[in-house]
Amino acid sequence: MVKKHFPKLICRISTFCCIDTPEKALRWEELGADIICLDFVKVNRRFDILQKTQNTLKKSKIELLATNSCIKDCPFIHTHVNNIAHASDISFGDNMNYIDWCLHKCQLIELRNPTEYIRSPWIRPEDLHYYEKIGIEHIKLTERGFPTEILLKRLRAYHNRSYDGNLLDLIQGHGYTFGEKKHHPKKIHKEFTDTKQILNEIFKIRGFNQPRVYPAHVFIDNKKLGNFLSFFVNGGCKNNCRTCTYCNRIARETIIQNKQISDYLIWLYEQYEKKLIN
């Protein structure tokens, strides 16, 4: 309908349409899509699927979301996307009444097992050439709500195809800072009376909708990742993380976890879940 009345309008299909096969992409192309952002949690590192999809499409261009730290093959993605779509409903009133359980659950999973940060389907600035070799021309960088200075920092990293620092600076949807912080929570394991108080504490520690005032819970040394992605490009990943140890080894070599901050966040998330259930 859009293409019929506005044939020159560029039609871009969101990653939240969960397009993860050449056949799905082709269906959208036949409907008039110009740019198709594929399902990042499933296909960003599936170079066989990416190549087949690129070869299948005749006119549409593939786009990939690069800056995201969701867990690999997230089982909550459809529920989460649906929840987000309704989160701004004015009937909620105070937006703190919207419970983003999926986000907090995934963050707890990552905190308990930092290897999940490595399995997460982000795309580093240094790895863009692998995707260009397939023929992919469009890369999406996220967080339109971030301050301009922080967005420019991300843009420069991808333009220069290099970043020396914490990979989380580029891929998280929160936690930005204007200079690394050295403060620590003054009182650990406070008593909270309700979920709002717990969420406010999590938001302050992690930097949700505000600059982060405490050290990062995890530091992923981007430069130490080196040729990490070549394992996936060359077909080494069999998509069975229970038996493969590759990402575990990379995590040990590249991740430094702030135990005080991480343990406190784990405790907060656990308290949050308990109060939701009770």
VENTAJO-V7956 format. One record per backbone hydrogen bond with DSSP energy under -1.0 kcal/mol. CO is the residue of the C=O (numbers start at 1). NH is the residue of the N-H. E is the energy in kcal/mol with one decimal. If there is no record, write none. Layout:
((CO NH E) (CO NH E))
This chain:
((1 5 -1.7) (2 6 -2.9) (6 9 -1.7) (11 34 -2.8) (11 35 -1.9) (13 37 -2.4) (14 17 -1.7) (15 18 -1.9) (19 39 -2.7) (21 25 -2.0) (22 26 -2.3) (23 27 -1.9) (24 28 -1.7) (25 29 -2.1) (26 30 -2.4) (28 33 -2.3) (29 32 -1.5) (34 61 -2.9) (35 13 -3.1) (36 63 -2.8) (39 42 -1.2) (39 43 -2.4) (41 73 -2.1) (43 46 -1.4) (45 47 -1.2) (46 50 -2.4) (47 51 -2.1) (48 52 -2.1) (49 53 -2.7) (50 54 -2.4) (51 55 -2.2) (52 56 -1.6) (53 57 -2.1) (61 36 -3.1) (62 138 -1.1) (63 38 -2.0) (64 140 -3.3) (66 68 -1.2) (66 123 -2.0) (71 74 -1.1) (76 80 -3.4) (77 81 -2.6) (78 82 -1.9) (79 83 -2.5) (80 84 -2.7) (81 85 -1.9) (83 86 -1.0) (86 89 -1.7) (89 92 -2.2) (90 93 -1.4) (94 97 -2.4) (95 98 -1.2) (99 101 -1.7) (100 104 -1.9) (101 105 -2.6) (102 106 -2.3) (103 107 -2.2) (104 108 -1.8) (105 109 -2.1) (106 110 -2.2) (107 111 -2.1) (108 112 -2.2) (109 113 -1.5) (113 116 -2.5) (114 117 -1.7) (115 119 -2.0) (116 120 -1.5) (120 122 -1.4) (124 127 -1.3) (125 128 -1.1) (127 130 -1.2) (128 132 -2.1) (129 133 -1.8) (131 135 -1.1) (131 136 -2.1) (138 64 -1.7) (140 66 -2.4) (143 146 -1.7) (147 151 -2.1) (148 152 -2.7) (149 153 -1.4) (150 154 -1.7) (151 155 -2.7) (152 156 -2.8) (153 157 -1.7) (154 158 -2.0) (155 159 -2.6) (156 160 -3.0) (157 162 -1.9) (165 222 -2.4) (166 169 -2.1) (167 170 -1.8) (167 171 -1.4) (168 172 -1.8) (176 212 -3.1) (177 179 -1.1) (183 215 -1.1) (194 198 -1.4) (195 199 -2.8) (196 200 -2.5) (197 201 -1.6) (198 202 -2.4) (199 203 -3.1) (200 204 -1.9) (201 205 -2.4) (202 206 -2.9) (203 207 -2.1) (203 208 -2.0) (207 175 -2.6) (217 258 -2.2) (219 256 -2.6) (220 167 -2.6) (220 222 -1.0) (222 225 -1.1) (225 228 -2.0) (227 230 -1.6) (228 231 -1.1) (229 232 -1.2) (229 233 -2.2) (230 234 -2.4) (231 236 -2.7) (232 235 -1.5) (240 243 -1.2) (240 244 -1.5) (245 249 -2.2) (246 250 -2.2) (247 251 -2.5) (248 252 -2.0) (249 253 -1.5) (250 254 -1.6) (251 255 -2.4) (254 221 -2.6) (256 219 -2.6) (257 259 -1.1) (258 262 -3.0) (259 263 -2.8) (260 264 -1.8) (261 265 -2.4) (262 266 -2.7) (263 267 -2.2) (264 268 -2.4) (265 269 -2.8) (266 270 -2.3) (267 271 -2.4) (268 272 -2.4) (269 273 -2.4) (270 274 -2.1) (271 275 -2.2) (272 276 -1.9) (273 277 -2.1) (274 278 -2.4))
